[in-house]
Amino acid sequence: MSDATGRPFANTAERSLTDRAGEYLLQSWAVAAAEVQKLIHDPLELVTRAVQPVLWLMLFGEVMARVHGIAPGNLPYIDYLAAGILAQSALFVAIFYGIAAIWERDLGVLQRYLSSPAPRSALVLGKAVSAGVRALSQAVIVYALAILLGVGLSFNPLDMLGVAAVIVIGSALFSTLSLIIACIVKTRERFMGIGQVMTMPIFFASNAIYPVSLMPDWLKAAAHVNPLTYQVDALRSLMLKAATSEYGMAVDFAVLIATTAVLTAIAARMYPRLGY
Amino acid sequence: MDRAVSTTPAVVIKDLTRVFGDLTAVDHVSLDIGVGEIFGLIGPNGAGKSTLIRMLATLLPPTSGTASVAGFDIVKAPAAVRRHIGYVPQLLSADAALTGFENMLLSARLYGVPRAERRERITSALARMGLADSAHHLAGQYSGGMLRRLEIAQSLLHRPEVLILDEPTVGLDPTARDTVWERVLELRDRFQRTMIVTSHLMQEIEKFCDRIALIDRGRIVALGTAAELKAGLGPDATLDDVFIGLVTGRESEKEGSYRDVRRNRQALREHG
């Protein structure tokens, strides 16, 4: 793998496509693995993040469960809400990534990444995957809570694998969106304002806590172009025994994967500018 | 392979220019740096030193002009340049939330160091930088000197031909500064690496650099060995005298602390 001088990967042209693909994945993984190692050193963040889903499910959920007719069919509202809150906790984890990127820029860590030969999209993808790993820890908490609340969860291993996949892809999508915004606003102060302004509309203009069918028409239109809607739809049908997908799993996955790919391509172009 | 051999310079800079808004940070700089040379860049804050070396490290595209580093063009082949250089930025680039070893592992993977060699290279690089005992402590617990040595070790794992160090000794006490310089000299002597170093400390630049360029307002105003720069200023002249004599008043009044530098860079960032 190294040339006569002992330097690894001396020349791009000499390397085969498999070598390059392998290197790309290794570089993405390097970024994600570093984030995971940081979480292992200091897991307190995961505990404090658990407070929000607990409040939503145990306070908001318990009260709203007394209102009938929100969730479609015979689905108990707390079951309906559980999938929405899982998506919400993943969203909140992901949205924090832009500010982390600005923080890394201010420290200088960003220059370590950008001065390496790793393709920019590999760096972006690595960060995105690490957002997914963080969000998976939230899934464990939401599942534990859902069991306590008697939610009709599906424990079919394929369904659970599907839930994990949707969470990773959804977190990758929103963390990359967050990174793009960070590259535009460039300072932490401006990002904080925008992060807040952005998260709530994404959350409320989705089917996370109420069905799209209850919305006024203009909000319905917004919900239909909101990727979170498709993420929640997929999560709900995979996570619960009694729920079915409204848009179809193929549509949900296609929307999530395509949006993530487009955002990754945009972010890869913008990420180096964060360091200018 | 069209790679630099020892008869060609390690770095060739041609008319390199970078404009931020109405500020010309680097103004038509041309310069050759030879293989195995330790090249010092001095100049007041905001003179364009950091902008110049960030362009050489391909972190900032030039507005016009170009340069070749280790035989590759920074505009046409930035990824190839990055494979062949090591860059230690002025700001803290090691991750405080990771251990020294994990920081090294991150770099090794990003630079594609083969898996079979990774552990051994990391261990020996940490030992060479005097960090073997603290390899598994969080970098956040390191002293300033240890952090700098860790960052230098990180930037050397892939055996770069050109090493770019932006103020490697800023904020370090004299002992820590000497240790950093000892390692830098050893790298040059043992491995013929080319180094570009910026610093505000004239004594260390004078003592360790083969050649020096003084930059002011984005232009090279003096270039040569320390002796050449001091020639004509009298027998007791120091590099400080050269600096004061050539740098025009306005900028040098802003000469100062790390905080100034950060503010300048913040301003440049906003411009960009």
Chai-1 contact restraints between the chains, C-beta under 6 A:
chainA,res_idxA,chainB,res_idxB,connection_type,confidence,min_distance_angstrom,max_distance_angstrom,comment,restraint_id
A,M1,B,P114,contact,1.0,0.0,6.0,A-B,restraint_1
A,R7,B,R159,contact,1.0,0.0,6.0,A-B,restraint_2
A,P8,B,G112,contact,1.0,0.0,6.0,A-B,restraint_3
A,P8,B,V113,contact,1.0,0.0,6.0,A-B,restraint_4
A,P8,B,P114,contact,1.0,0.0,6.0,A-B,restraint_5
A,F9,B,G112,contact,1.0,0.0,6.0,A-B,restraint_6
A,N11,B,M1,contact,1.0,0.0,6.0,A-B,restraint_7
A,E23,B,G112,contact,1.0,0.0,6.0,A-B,restraint_8
A,L26,B,R109,contact,1.0,0.0,6.0,A-B,restraint_9
A,Q27,B,L110,contact,1.0,0.0,6.0,A-B,restraint_10
A,A30,B,L106,contact,1.0,0.0,6.0,A-B,restraint_11
A,A30,B,R109,contact,1.0,0.0,6.0,A-B,restraint_12
A,A30,B,L110,contact,1.0,0.0,6.0,A-B,restraint_13
A,A34,B,L106,contact,1.0,0.0,6.0,A-B,restraint_14
A,Q37,B,L98,contact,1.0,0.0,6.0,A-B,restraint_15
A,Q37,B,E102,contact,1.0,0.0,6.0,A-B,restraint_16
A,K38,B,A97,contact,1.0,0.0,6.0,A-B,restraint_17
A,L107,B,L92,contact,1.0,0.0,6.0,A-B,restraint_18
A,G108,B,P89,contact,1.0,0.0,6.0,A-B,restraint_19
A,G108,B,L91,contact,1.0,0.0,6.0,A-B,restraint_20
A,G108,B,L92,contact,1.0,0.0,6.0,A-B,restraint_21
A,G108,B,S93,contact,1.0,0.0,6.0,A-B,restraint_22
A,V109,B,S93,contact,1.0,0.0,6.0,A-B,restraint_23
A,V109,B,D95,contact,1.0,0.0,6.0,A-B,restraint_24
A,Q111,B,P89,contact,1.0,0.0,6.0,A-B,restraint_25
A,Q111,B,S93,contact,1.0,0.0,6.0,A-B,restraint_26
A,R112,B,S93,contact,1.0,0.0,6.0,A-B,restraint_27
A,L114,B,L59,contact,1.0,0.0,6.0,A-B,restraint_28
A,S115,B,A57,contact,1.0,0.0,6.0,A-B,restraint_29
A,S115,B,Y87,contact,1.0,0.0,6.0,A-B,restraint_30
A,S116,B,L110,contact,1.0,0.0,6.0,A-B,restraint_31
A,P117,B,A79,contact,1.0,0.0,6.0,A-B,restraint_32
A,P117,B,R82,contact,1.0,0.0,6.0,A-B,restraint_33
A,P117,B,R83,contact,1.0,0.0,6.0,A-B,restraint_34
A,A118,B,L110,contact,1.0,0.0,6.0,A-B,restraint_35
A,G275,B,L59,contact,1.0,0.0,6.0,A-B,restraint_36
A,Y276,B,L60,contact,1.0,0.0,6.0,A-B,restraint_37
A,Y276,B,G272,contact,1.0,0.0,6.0,A-B,restraint_38
